[in-house]
Amino acid sequence: MSTLRLLRDSWRLIRRHLHLIVRLYVLILTVAILIVWPAKTLLESYAGNSLLLSQLNEGFNYTFLNDFKNAYGAGWVPLFQQSVLSFLVLLVAIVFFMAGAVPTLLNQRTSAGFWGNGGYYFWRMLRLTVYFGLLHLGLAGLTFWIYTQWGDGLSLEALSDDTVLVYRLYYLAPVYLILTSWILIWQDSAKAIIIQTEATWLFRPIARAFRQLARQWATVYPVYVLHLLLIAALVAWGALRFDHWLVTFLVAQVALVLRMALRLANLAVVVAWYKKKLL
Amino acid sequence: MKKLHIILLPLIVFLSVGSLAGQALSPRTDNYRIRLTLDTERHQVQARQSIVFHNPSTDTIWTMPFHIYYHAFKNNQSTFFQDGNRPFGLASEKDVLACRWAWVDILSIEDETGYSLLDSLFYLTPPASSEADQTVLEVRLRNPILPLSSYRLELEWYSQIPHMSIRTGYGQDYYFMAQWYPKLGVYEPAGTRFAEVGQWNCHPYYSNTEYYGEFGQYEVQITLPSDHVVGATGVLTKQTEGEAGTTTHTFTANDVIDFTWTACPRFLSVKDYWREVDLELLIVPEHQHQQDRFLKSAKHTLDYLAAYLDYAYPYPKLTVVSPPYYGLFSGAMEYSTLVTSPTLYALPLGIKTTETLVIHEVIHQYFQQMVATNEQEEPWMDEGFTAFFESKIMDQYYPRGVVDIWGVQIGAGELRRGRFLSASNIKVNPLSDFGWWFRHGSYSELVYGKAAVLLSTLEGLVGEDTMRDIMRTYFDRWKFRHPCREDFIVIAEEVAGQAGGETLQSQVADLLQQGIYGTDACDYSVHQVSNQLLPPPQGFFESTTDCYQELERDEPLYYSRAILFRNEGFRVPQEILVTFDDGTSVLEFWDGQARSHELSYTSNRQIVSVQLDPNNKIPLDKNLINNSYTSEPDVSGLWYYLANATTWLQGLMTNTTVFL
């Protein structure tokens, strides 16, 4: 299977299941609003009638933020705690979502429906997420450790100059990104295998996904990485500022939808590849 | 003719010598001649030092105290160490086990008759310092220093340079030699600053405080390996090649309070010339791409202060040192005609720490190096003034702010105010406290931030023109002298009185009294705004037969009221802008004394908004949000922030899906 064909097949899958993008977008937007709305209420209650509020239109306002924090900061504490809780709930909800999305893409257990599948595979997806989460943490930690220990470390006593701190990144960053993206493909592949084989013990499908990916990575990897790079480009595009806040917001929303589509497209890449090569 | 030559020749010689010495800008009380050799293997200095002290008073003086700043790093029982600051670089076990402490050993000390005073050396430890502290060494003289006369001491000493200690020392091949020699204290005759009788002012080295020096002349010969590039206070007047691969650099400096030097084989010397001043930037190759940032900001500062204070930088040379990465311990500091400003290879253009630090340290050439306040007793008098001008210069030449990156913009003035108001306790000490009394935090927020914001508030009160007159008068009267806070207060009141009469004079006096000696915070707010529709006159008035029964007026009449509060202890006059629904507005005034104040109007207009301090003259106010009230809020700003926050959160969550 060629890379281009895989790319085409993955987007065909996504086009057939556009509702996944809508569901993911609505889920994330809902949680974001749930977090932000109480902050709006707090801001309005303390600063709603202040003339300083109109200056916020001009962009980042350090004076407003600092004075608000100093004068009314105590009100933020419960809000912050609530936000953290909401974020954790969202993480769980996304795992649930992925548990429903993969069988949808695989066209499996269609009678159960999206949410039914989500509930059915949730705990397996959650365990898988935890295992790979530890792997990501381990890789990040190892990379950081290498960065700090390389050569003379960070020691002011021993380092000859600070350019080495930057040049280390030139070597480490690409290696880290390559390995991370490899782990992400592996993780998505494992999802597809677990769901397709109805495995309850996860280590065998994880190992199988690793072996098959090691043999066939040249096909899958370029497409997957292309999507990741496009996501990074959309992060920058979505950060553009326009004269009116509403235009800025709408452009950012479009960028977000595209990013979610690309994330799901990556899931579709491994599903499409898996379907063609392994079934 | 021959007789004429006999008369004229000595006169010609005298005048020539006088012109060689240069026209003195300062009293030149403490004059040093130092010959030193730097041992780069053992990191030691061997020196011969001659000091000539001109007694500025009518007192007979029997002692001479010297600062031995290196002894702050001699052991962990020094005042500097015990104060709470662990000397940077000596935190490692390696240094402790290698016994890398610093010291100065006086090998010989003789008075001008050749008498040895080695047995007359005593370390002073005032009550506020550690008993083991050895940073003040007193020499008890055999023969006193007579009134208005000169006295010479000859010293020979050896020192161990500290390893990467705060502001001074060595790191790898980099030497930054600040406060490296036995430095005479400042003799304050009666009437100088707080001295009721003549006294030496020579405090131990506290961790919070910096330095206090006397004006004089320096001639310093530095012998070290030839591959080292050297920078120092003053100008290089001679350079000779010596034996065994050494070079001797001779620097002279007039009318300075200190002598600092630096050396590193890796320095590049970037030279420039601006306003008749030789600029030299000493920078390592990996930072050279940033050289324009250093030079531009130095030039901006020289331009600004020459215009503002009407006094051009008077020295022939200014050296800016950008230390290597392993020289960061030397910090961002000011010394006579030499400043340090660190940078990093990858420092983005949008983070203007390089510019801010260069500007700050060059301003110090005026406030502390020329107006030589006592940084230990009154740190706000140099740091606050410098921070005040730093904000003005940054806001003028770098209007996009100190931080301008990724959509975040923060101006210099607002950052300074914000950092002050974010201190853990803005009331912990008044500015009038000695520097070493700031023991419980918030030192830099108050000494830099509160002082700068207080001066900005003073400027708001008197206006920019009068503030410039105050600063010019203060600088003009006190340059090359040692003022204290009362000297500044007197001038501020005097100039304000001339500009705005007794009212302004007393307002300035009140402001400075509260700001310097008090700890109250400042917070005014608009508490309430109301518009009440007034009914027409109803009932009996002139007689009991004519009854007024109208329920409504032909045209509405309102009783509009605004209540203002003073929420904290600080009092400062206020301007209040009241805007009505017909588009008109009125500027009211309140002396700011009472805890509350009312503005009321009976008219056919309703109050739409009330704004305290509409021209932002009082940055000391700790909460600008409650300074205004409007019944027609423009919430588009709120939606802007909320939309941004929502998008940012969505982005974070979307990125997380990649890992789930």
Interface residues (C-beta under 8 A of the other chain):
Chain A: L24 I28 L29 V31 A32 I33 I35 V36 A39 K40 L43 E44 Y46 A47 G48 N49 S50 L51 L52 L53 S54 Q55 L56 N57 G59 F60 Y62 T63 F64 N66 D67 F68 K69 N70 A71 F87 L90 L91 I94 V95 M98 T129 F132 G133 H136 L156 E157 A158 L159 S160 D161 D162 T163 L165 V166 L184 Q187 L228 I231 V235 G238 A239 R241 W245 L246 T248 F249 A252 Q253 L256 R259 M260 R263 N266
Chain B: G89 S92 M164 G171 Q172 V284 E286 P324 Y325 Y326 L328 F329 L344 Y345 A346 W406 G407 V408 Q409 I410 G411 E414 L415 R417 G418 L421 S422 S609 Q611 K622 N623 L624 I625 N626 N627 S628 Y629 T630 S631 P633 D634 V635 S636 G637 L638 W639 Y640 Y641 L642 A643 N644 A645 T646 T647 L649 Q650 G651 M653 T654 N655 T656 T657 V658 F659 L660
